[in-house]
């Protein structure tokens, strides 16, 4: 006979580990992004060339896209984690 309680326990550990991993990735991505005050250097004459600005914007756009993707993955794994916890509690009753 298949042990569903053990199966749900293993799945909850897997999803918990995925949430920790995705959270660390999210922190790294957010720290690597430039702040909104990065354009204040133009006032003091520290403006970049046209090509440097476009490169930074495309990199920031990639970071923004990856931030949204990782946030969605955290949301999905947390919902699945709590569904598994509910199923595990229901099974133990």
Secondary structure, DSSP 8 states (H G I E B T S, - for coil): ---HHHHHHHHHHHHHHHHHHHHHHHHHHHHHS--GGGGGGGTTT----HHHHHHHHHHHHHHHHHHHHHHHHHHHHHHHHHHHHHHHHHHH-
